Structure formats: C-alpha cells, structure tokens
Amino acid sequence: MHTLTIDLGDRSYPILIGRDLLTEQHLLPNVTHQIMVVTNETIAPNYLDQTLSALSAKDAQHVILPDGEQYKSTQTLDTIYEALLTHRFDRGCTLLALGGGVIGDMTGYAAASYQRGVNFVQVPTTLLAQVDSSVGGKTAVNHPLGKNMIGAFHQPKAVLADMSVLESLSDREFKAGLAEVIKYGFILDADFFEWLENNIDALLSRDSDAIAWAVRRSCEIKAQIVEADEHEHGQRALLNFGHTFGHAIEAAMGYGNWLHGEAISAGMVMALDMSARTGRMGGNTVQRGTHLLERAGLPIAPPQEMNPEQMHGYMARDKKVAAGQLKLILANAIGETEVCSDFSESDLFSTLSAFLD
C-alpha cells in the first residue's frame, strides 16, 4: 500500500493506494457511530457486503441509487437525504461513497449540505474516480442545462483507492478513466506523458504495476495542484483541460450516452487544435497528443450529431464563464498549459467548425 497526503492544514487527509483495501477493517474511517454507505445498483452486488462487513462494528446503513450519469441530479440526491433522515443520522455521521465519479460527487454534495456539513469518505471503484473525481473535494450534481453547476467544495476525510476493484471494470469504463490519466501528462508533466506513450499497451492489458504507477502519479499531480489552489482561483483550473468542450458534449448528447472520459478525450483534442490555431503550439504536438488518445481507444472527435452553434451554446453556460467571458485551458507544449481568455470568437468557431461542419 502507498499513502499520499493532501496537505490542507487541519483538513488534510490521506489517499491510500493498494490492493484489497476494502477487506482491511483498520483502514476504514475511524468514526464512533452512524455511517451511511452510498452506492449504486451495479456496484452493490460486488462490493457492498464486504464493505458493510468491514464496518460491522459501526452503526452502518446503506442506500442504493440507480447507476448512470443521467441520475446525477437533485431528484436522486433527495434519496440520500431521505435515507439519512429516516435513520436519524446526526451531525457526527459519516457518508461513505462506494462507486465511481457519479456516486462520489453526489455523496460528497449530500455530505456538504446535510445539516450544513458532515464527514465523508471516498472509496472510488473506477479508474476515472480514483485518479480524479475522488480527490480534491469538488462535489456536485448536474442540471439539464449544464454539468456540475450545482455543488460545493467539501473535502473527504480519506480516499481509499483499491486497485483490485478495477479488475471488474469493462474495457469501455477503463479506457474512459485513461483519458483523465493522460490529462495529467498534458497539463503538467511531460515526463509522465512520455511514460504513458511508452506504457499505454501495458495499461490497456491491465498490467497491475503499470496501473498502480499511473494512479499514484495522477494522484500526486492532483494533490500538488489542490494544495496550491483548493478553491480553483488559479492553477486548479488547469485540471479542466478539455473539459469545457467535453462537458458540452455530455450535456448535448444526454448525460450517460457519452462517458465522461470519452467526452473529455474529444475535448482535449479540440483544445489541442485550438492551441495550435492560436499559435501556442505546433501541429506535430497536436498529432502526438491525438495519437496517444487514439491508441488508448478513446474518441478523438465530438459526435457528428452536434453542430458548432449548439456546442458553443453549451460552452457559454459553462461554470468557467466569468463576467460573460469564457475561459479555456490551452496548451503551449506537452506538460505546459494555461488558463486563457485572450482568444477571439473566430478562433473558437474555427476549431468547432473543423470538427463539426
């Protein structure tokens, strides 16, 4: 097992990375009473019983939600509140998120808002959640007009990244997680990007050592960024590389039809294209980035059902719009990105038209 620490003063917490962590009772949250395990109907048959067994000495209850991005809504969130109120959970309770990014985000937001804030623990069961959404304290639900527009910053007490649960992931879900892993190379670590180029085949074949290193390095990079900018006033925005394009794809296509990582992959290719169009990087770098995503079996273009005007409309409602100005994360080189607003609408529409006309 490897332990990283998110250093946020009195709100610091560990990220535990290893195998079979769900069977290690001493690793689960040290609370005296009332744990609500929140999971979904896909994860529950595989991991709920062993999680509850590890919590047998606690007052543990559970709630099972429907599975899918389309259920990441205020309506589903109310199911968590109802379970907490039915079992009379108080301010000393802990919510434990057992699932992927959707479960983690909704459980975290429920914890942030129930009785004005209670504890929660992340137990991510997808690669994407282990390397990204479970770390850093962003919690949210979706709205039909925009992804993650209703939420709060609320840090967990711990993150348990159990490598063994990744073995049950479908190839599609696993590849979607690789998109966020590749993102870390794009935004901040050219050496990691090169490692991914050299080891993408090992990752796709589910080599345990390669996966463990990819998860560890991704979490190290995210920890570094979150510690420097917890509430996304500056550097943390770099984690949104490709996301403004990608979130528009998810919203336009209907949440769940494109997996988050699939949409972000296409979004990163579009961000690379725009980086080149605005003179920040050369075409060879764009090709290098696109090729790695393609080798990972990920989409490198948005769905052709969309058009430039439609995508632009969804992007204009993105949470990174400030004072009417859209901000995008663009790349100057592999491993070097920046938050940009100094682009023209014609630059943006040139990229949208190149992919959607």
N, C-alpha and C positions, 0 to 999 in steps of 0.2 A: 504494500500500500504506500502511496505517496500523498503527502499532505502539503497543500498550499494555503496561504492565509491572505484573505482580503483585509488589508490594514486600514480600518476606518475608525480608529480610536476605540471608544467604548462600544462600538457597533461592529467590531472586527469579527470575522467568522472563518472557519476552516472549509476548504474544499478537499474532500477525501476521495482519492482516485485509486481504485483497486478492483479486485475480483471478489465476488461473493460477500459483499459488504452487508447485504440485507440479512445475512444469517449471523452477523456479528452484533449481538444484542447491546454490547457496551458502546457501540458506535452510534446508536440511535439517540435521539435528543434526551438530555438529562432533565426531564420535567417531572413534577410530582403528581400531576393529575391531568386528565382531560386532553386527549389527543384525538383529533379528527383527521382520519386518513381520507384524502380526496383522490379518487382515481376514475378511470373510465371503464366502459364495458369490454374493451379489448384487453386492457392491462389486468383487470381484476382476476380473471381466471388463472393467469400465470403467476402473479406476484402478490396478490392481496393477502392470501392466507399466511404466507411466510412472513410478511410484514407485520400482520396482526399477532402472529406467534412471537415475534421478536419484541412486541410491545405488550406481551401478556401480563406483565406486572403493572401496567398502567391502565387507566380508565380510557380505553381506546374504542372509538366508534368509527364508522366509515360511511361514506356516501359515494355512490357510483353514478357517474354522469355519462351521457351519450358521447360517442367518440367522433371527433372531426372539428375542423376549423369553423365550420358553419354553426357550431354550437358555442362558440366563444362569444357569448352575448350576455346582456343583462338578465335576460329571461333564465338562462341556465345558472347564472350566478346566484339567483334567488333560491335555487335548490340547495346550495351550500348554506346560505343564511338560515333556511328553514330547518336544516339538519342541526345546526348549531343551537338554534333557539329551542327546538324540540327536546334536545338533550340537555338544555340549560347550561350551556358552556359559558364560563365567565371570562373575565379579563386575563386570567392566568393560563388560559388554554393555549394549545399549540396546534396549528394546522400542518399536516404533512402532505405535500404534493407528490403523489406517486404516478408519474406519467411523463408525457412529452411536454412540448412548449405550451400547448393549449392549457393543459392541466396546471402547469406551473404558473402561468400568467394569471389564470382565474383564481387559483388558490391564494396566490400572493396578494391579489387585489381584495379578495374576501378578507384575508388577514389584515390588510391595511385599513379596511373600513369597518370591520366588525368591532363594535364597542370602541371605535376610534383607534384601533390598532392592537393586534395581538401577535404572538410569535408564530413563525412558520419555518418549516424545514423543506428543502428541495431534495427529492430523490428522483432525478431525471432518468427516464428509461429509453430515450432516443439519443442518437449521436448529436443531433442538432441541439437538443436541450442541454446535453452535457457540456458542450463547448461554448454555448452562447446564452440561451434564454434563462437558464437556471442561475447564472452568475451575474451579480450586479444590481439586483433589486428593482428592475423595471417590472411592473405588473400592470395588466390592462385587460380590457375586453374590446371587442370590435363593435363598430356601428356600420350599418349598410353603406354609409357614405364614406367611410374611412377606417383603416386598420389601426388598432391600438390607440384610438382617440380618447378613450375614457380609462384613466388609470392613475397610478401613483407610484412614487419611489418608496419602496419598503424592503429593506434588506432582510434576507433569511438569517436564521441562527446557524445554519450549516448547510452544505451541499454534499450529498453522497453520490458520487459517480461510480456506479457499479458496472465494470466492463462486461461482466458475464451476461447482463440483460441485453446487451447489443446483439447477442447471437440469435435472438428471436426476431430481429428486425427484418422486414422484407428488403429486397435489393433496392426498391424504389425509395423507401424511407432512409436507408443507409446512405444512398447517393445524395439525397436531399441534405443530409447532415454534412456531407463533404463540402457542399457549397459554402457553408459558414466556416469550415476549417480553411478552405482556400482563401476566403476573405481575409483572414488574419495575415497571410503572406502578402496579399495585395496591399493592405493598408499600412503595415508597419515593419515587416520582417522579410527582406529579400532572401536571406539565407533559408528561412523556413519555406518560402515559396519554391526555392530550388530543391530543397529536400522533398517537397511534395511532388515536383516533377520527376524526381528520381525514384519515388516510392509509391506513386499512385497505383501501380499494379498490385503491390503488396497490400495496400489498403483495400482495394476492390476485392481481393481474395480473402479478406478478413484476417490478415496476419495479426495476431494478438499484440506482438511487440510494436508493430507499426501503429496500430490503433492507439495503444496506450501512450506512445510518444505524441501522436497528433492531438489527443485530448489534453495531455499535460501542457504541451506548448501553447495550444489555443487558450487554455485557462490562464496560463502565465501572462500572455499578452493582454487578455481581457482584464485580469487583476491589476496589471500595471496601469491600464487606462482608467479603470473605475476608481482606483486610489487617487489618481491625479485630478479626476473630474467626475465626482459621483453623480451630480445632477445635470450633466450634459450642457454645461455652459461653454465648452470649448472642445478639447481633444476627444471627449467621448463621442461626439458626433461622427467621428471617423468610422465608428462601428456600423454606421448606416450606409457604408459604401454599397451602391447598387440598390438600396432599399426603397428609395423614392420611386424609382421605376418599377421595382418588384412589387411593392405594396399596391401600386396602381393596377398591376396585372391581377393580383389576388382579388381585389375589390371588383374589378370589371368582370372577371370570369366567374365570380361567385366563390366565396370562401370555401376552400377544400377541394375545388376542382384542379387547381394547381397547388401542389405542396409549397410551403413557404420557401424551402431551399431551391426548388425548381424556379420559382419566380425570381428569387434573388440572383440565381445564376444568370438568367437572361438579363436582369437589371444590371449586373456587373459588366456584362459585355457592352450594354448600351452606355454605361458610364465610361468605359474604356474608349468607346467610339467617340463620345463627346469630348473626352480628354484630348484625344488626337485632333479633333476638329477645332478646338480652341488653342491648339499649339502647345499643349503641355507635354505631350509625349509623341513618339513616332509610331508609325504603322506597324513596325516589327514588334514592338512591345505589345500592341493590341493583339496581334496574331499570337504571340506567346501566351498571353493570358487566356485568350479564347480557346486555344488548343488544349490547355490543361483542363478547362471546364468540359470541353468536348470529350477528352479522354476519360474523364470521370463519369461520363454517361449522362451529363446534365444538359438542359436546353441552353442554346446559345442565341435564341431569338424569341421575342414575345409571340403570343398566339396571333395568328393572322386574322382572327375574327375581329381584332381591335383595329382602330384607326388612330391617326395622330391626334385628332381633336379630342377623341374620347380619353386617350391616355393623358393628355395634357390637362383635361378637366379633373381627373382623379388626382394627378400630381399637385394641382393647385390647392387641393384640400388637405395636403399632407401636413402633419404636425410640425414639420421643419420650416413651414412658411412663417415668416415674421414680418410684420408691418407690410404685408402684401408682397414680400419678396421671397421667392423660392430659393432655397439653398440646396446645393448638391455637393456630394463628396466626389471630387475628381482627382485623378492620379497624375503626378509628374513623372513617376517611374514606378517600377515594381518595388513595393515597400515604402513608398513616399506618396502620401495623399494629403489633401487639404480641403477645408470647407470653403466653397466658392459661391459667390452670388454675382460675380463680375462677368456674367455671360449674357448674351443677347437672346431674345426670343427666337431670332432666326437661327442661332446656334442650336438651340434646343429642338426646334422644329426640323432642322436638318437631320439630326440624329433620329428623331421619331419617324420622319418620312423615309429615311434609309432602311428602317426595319419594318415599317408598316404600310408603305404605299405599294 
